[in-house]
Amino acid sequence: MAVKEAEARHALKNSSDLKRRTSDAKEELEAAQSALDVADKYYHDTLGPECVNSSTSYEARVAQREAEIQSLQEALQLLDNDDK
């Protein structure tokens, strides 16, 4: 009889411990989801439009980048000539 009572107390304690841990995990999940929602909204409202420039075609971006590289190479040559 004492063993069954001890087992029942142990099971009850484990049950309440699991319920508490589950509750803590749910609260943590809700907090993390809330933070994710805020970050996602910030990205879509602020960063997304700034970072994703779909108005320029890929070919135009490649040409612009090549022009930048060419300009930088010319500037480097001028600097190297000035050092001599």
N, C-alpha and C positions, 0 to 999 in steps of 0.2 A: 504494500500500500504506500509506503513512504517513497519507494522508487518511482511509482507512477505519479505521485504528487510532484516529485522533483522533476520528472520528465515533463509534466504539464507546465510547471513554472518555467522550465528552460524553453519549452516550445513557445510559451506566451512571451517570454522575454525576447526570443529570436524574432517572433512575429512583429512585436512593437519596434524592435531595432530595424527590421527590414522596412517597415512602414515609414519610419523616420528617415532612413537613408533614401528611400524612394521619393519622399517629399522633398528632401534636400536636393536630390538630383533634378527633380522637376523644376524647382525654383532656379537652379543654376542654368538649366536649359532655357527657361523663359528669359533670364537675364541675357544669356548669350544670343538668343534669337532677337531680342530687342536691340542689342548692340549691332547685330548684323543688319537688321532692318534700317537702322539709322545710317550705317555706313553705306548700304546699298542705295538709299535715297540720296545721300550726298554724292555718290558716284554718278548716278543717273541724272541728277539735277545740275551738278556743277562740273565734275570732271569729265563725264562722258562727252558732252558737246565740245569741250575744249580739246580733249585728247583724240577724239575720233573726227577727223576732218574728211568727210566723205564727198565734199564738194569738189575736191581736186582729184583728177584721175591718177591712176598709178603711173602712167607714162609721164605726166606732167611732174609728179613728185620725183621720179627718176631723173628727168632732165634738170630739174632744179637742184637736186643733190649733186649731179655731175658738174653743174656750173659752180656750185659752192666749192667742190673739191678742186676744180681748175683754178678758181680764184685763190684758194688757200695755197696751192702749189706755186702760183705766181708770186704771192706775198712771201713765201718761204725763200724763193729764189732771190727776190729783191733783198731780203734780210741777209742771206748768205753772201751776196755781192757786197753789201755794205760792210760786212765784217772783214773783208779782204783788203 
